[in-house]
Amino acid sequence: MHYNKLAFDFSPAPIVVLSNRHMVEMNHAFTQMFGYEREELLHHSIIKIFPSIEDYEKVGNDALQSLLQKNSLHYSDQRFMQHKSGEIFWTHTHGRTLTPEDPFQLMVWHFERKEQHPLTSKQKLTKRESEITQLIVNGLTCKEIARKLSLSHRTVEVHKANLMKKLGAHSKSELSSKIIIQNRLTHF
């Protein structure tokens, strides 16, 4: 019996092996997480499970730069991914390159789904907060948002801090995810 293959295939942790950002092996938990059959993902680009080309490119650039600059074998982040049904969800990912000289040549990734919950009535956003959230999700900095809305950047920073507290976010990326997921929940 091949216990390594058995452990990989039936691990409860969703795992995928990528070669130059193409899925070359994955376990059952991974296919279940994204709603696909193995054959629908095998040898396809990982872009298939990203919500947008922009997300795919940004995550790729961030991961590559981090792996090259830090001379590290590991990379971790939180990001949106997309289920076959179209549902977008938040994940915490951990990757390890097996080829440090060319990090994307061969990598193993683990995904952990993070559940999001809709806002309660106490958490509803003001009109100004809603304006700011839309600019945050589009990647603008506090200074850029301030210029766009003709506010001081300190005012935007206060709004952002209040939004993070209100939504229970601990980072800008987590705040963006909660905003997007909340928008999807209120528009469907």
C-alpha positions as CSV (number, residue, x, y, z in Angstrom):
1,M,0.0,0.0,0.0
2,H,1.2,3.5,-0.8
3,Y,0.6,5.4,2.4
4,N,2.0,8.7,1.1
5,K,-0.5,8.8,-1.8
6,L,-3.3,7.7,0.5
7,A,-2.4,10.4,3.0
8,F,-2.3,13.1,0.3
9,D,-5.5,12.0,-1.5
10,F,-7.6,11.8,1.6
11,S,-6.1,14.5,3.8
12,P,-8.8,16.7,5.2
13,A,-6.6,19.7,4.2
14,P,-7.2,21.0,0.7
15,I,-3.8,20.7,-1.1
16,V,-2.8,21.5,-4.7
17,V,0.6,21.1,-6.4
18,L,1.4,23.8,-9.0
19,S,3.9,23.8,-11.8
20,N,4.3,27.3,-13.2
21,R,0.9,28.1,-11.8
22,H,-0.8,25.1,-13.4
23,M,-2.5,22.5,-11.3
24,V,-0.6,19.2,-11.7
25,E,-1.9,17.3,-8.7
26,M,-4.6,17.9,-6.0
27,N,-6.4,16.0,-3.3
28,H,-10.1,15.4,-2.8
29,A,-10.5,18.1,-0.2
30,F,-9.2,20.6,-2.7
31,T,-11.6,19.6,-5.5
32,Q,-14.5,19.6,-3.0
33,M,-13.6,23.1,-1.7
34,F,-13.9,24.5,-5.2
35,G,-16.7,22.3,-6.5
36,Y,-14.9,20.7,-9.4
37,E,-14.1,17.2,-10.5
38,R,-10.3,16.5,-10.6
39,E,-10.3,16.3,-14.4
40,E,-11.8,19.8,-14.7
41,L,-8.8,21.3,-12.9
42,L,-5.9,19.0,-13.8
43,H,-3.3,20.8,-16.0
44,H,-5.4,24.0,-16.0
45,S,-4.0,27.4,-14.8
46,I,-4.9,28.2,-11.2
47,I,-6.6,31.3,-12.6
48,K,-9.6,29.1,-13.0
49,I,-10.4,29.4,-9.3
50,F,-9.5,33.1,-8.9
51,P,-12.4,35.6,-9.1
52,S,-10.6,37.9,-11.5
53,I,-7.5,38.2,-13.7
54,E,-6.4,41.1,-11.5
55,D,-6.5,39.0,-8.4
56,Y,-4.6,36.3,-10.1
57,E,-1.9,38.7,-11.2
58,K,-1.6,40.6,-7.9
59,V,-1.4,37.4,-5.8
60,G,1.2,36.0,-8.2
61,N,3.3,39.1,-8.2
62,D,3.1,39.4,-4.4
63,A,4.0,35.8,-3.8
64,L,6.9,35.8,-6.3
65,Q,8.4,39.0,-4.9
66,S,8.1,37.8,-1.4
67,L,9.7,34.4,-2.2
68,L,12.6,36.1,-4.1
69,Q,13.2,39.0,-1.8
70,K,13.0,37.1,1.4
71,N,15.0,34.2,0.0
72,S,12.3,32.0,1.7
73,L,10.7,28.7,0.8
74,H,7.3,29.7,2.2
75,Y,4.6,32.2,1.4
76,S,1.3,32.8,3.1
77,D,-1.6,35.2,2.5
78,Q,-5.3,35.7,2.7
79,R,-7.2,36.1,-0.6
80,F,-10.5,35.6,-2.4
81,M,-11.0,32.4,-4.4
82,Q,-14.0,31.4,-6.5
83,H,-16.1,28.2,-6.4
84,K,-17.3,26.6,-9.6
85,S,-20.8,27.9,-8.7
86,G,-19.5,31.5,-8.8
87,E,-19.5,32.0,-5.1
88,I,-16.5,34.0,-4.0
89,F,-15.0,33.2,-0.6
90,W,-12.1,34.2,1.6
91,T,-9.2,31.8,2.2
92,H,-6.0,31.7,4.1
93,T,-3.3,30.1,2.0
94,H,0.1,28.6,2.7
95,G,2.6,27.8,-0.1
96,R,6.0,26.1,-0.2
97,T,8.3,26.2,-3.2
98,L,10.3,23.1,-4.0
99,T,12.4,25.1,-6.5
100,P,13.8,28.2,-4.7
101,E,15.8,29.4,-7.7
102,D,12.5,29.6,-9.7
103,P,9.7,29.6,-7.1
104,F,6.8,29.0,-9.4
105,Q,8.4,26.0,-11.1
106,L,7.1,23.7,-8.4
107,M,5.0,24.7,-5.4
108,V,2.7,22.9,-2.9
109,W,-0.3,25.0,-1.6
110,H,-2.7,24.5,1.3
111,F,-6.0,26.4,1.4
112,E,-8.2,27.1,4.4
113,R,-11.6,28.5,3.9
114,K,-12.5,31.4,6.2
115,E,-16.2,31.9,6.8
116,Q,-17.8,35.4,6.5
117,H,-21.0,36.5,8.1
118,P,-23.3,39.2,7.0
119,L,-23.4,42.5,8.9
120,T,-25.9,42.9,11.7
121,S,-28.1,46.0,11.8
122,K,-25.7,47.6,14.3
123,Q,-22.9,47.2,11.7
124,K,-24.7,49.0,8.8
125,L,-22.5,51.4,7.0
126,T,-23.0,55.2,6.7
127,K,-23.1,56.8,3.3
128,R,-19.5,58.1,3.7
129,E,-18.3,54.7,4.9
130,S,-19.9,53.0,1.9
131,E,-18.1,55.5,-0.4
132,I,-14.8,54.8,1.3
133,T,-15.3,51.0,1.3
134,Q,-15.7,51.0,-2.5
135,L,-12.4,52.7,-2.9
136,I,-10.6,50.5,-0.4
137,V,-11.7,47.4,-2.3
138,N,-10.3,48.9,-5.5
139,G,-6.9,49.2,-3.8
140,L,-6.7,52.9,-3.2
141,T,-4.6,54.2,-0.3
142,C,-6.0,56.5,2.3
143,K,-4.3,59.5,0.6
144,E,-5.7,58.5,-2.8
145,I,-9.2,58.1,-1.3
146,A,-8.8,61.5,0.4
147,R,-7.9,63.2,-2.9
148,K,-10.8,61.5,-4.7
149,L,-13.4,62.4,-2.1
150,S,-11.9,65.9,-1.2
151,L,-11.2,64.9,2.4
152,S,-8.1,65.0,4.6
153,H,-6.2,61.7,4.6
154,R,-6.5,61.7,8.4
155,T,-10.3,61.7,8.1
156,V,-10.1,58.7,5.7
157,E,-7.8,56.9,8.2
158,V,-10.3,57.5,11.0
159,H,-13.1,56.1,8.8
160,K,-10.9,53.1,7.8
161,A,-10.1,52.4,11.5
162,N,-13.8,52.6,12.3
163,L,-14.7,50.3,9.5
164,M,-12.1,47.7,10.6
165,K,-13.5,47.8,14.1
166,K,-17.1,47.6,12.9
167,L,-16.4,44.7,10.6
168,G,-13.9,42.9,12.8
169,A,-11.1,43.1,10.3
170,H,-7.5,43.0,11.3
171,S,-5.9,44.0,8.0
172,K,-6.7,46.0,4.9
173,S,-7.1,42.8,2.8
174,E,-9.4,41.2,5.4
175,L,-11.4,44.5,5.4
176,S,-11.7,44.4,1.6
177,S,-12.9,40.8,1.7
178,K,-15.6,41.5,4.3
179,I,-16.7,44.5,2.3
180,I,-17.0,42.5,-1.0
181,I,-18.7,39.6,0.7
182,Q,-21.1,41.9,2.4
183,N,-21.9,43.6,-0.9
184,R,-22.5,40.2,-2.5
185,L,-24.8,39.2,0.4
186,T,-26.9,42.3,0.2
187,H,-27.2,42.3,-3.6
188,F,-28.3,38.7,-4.1
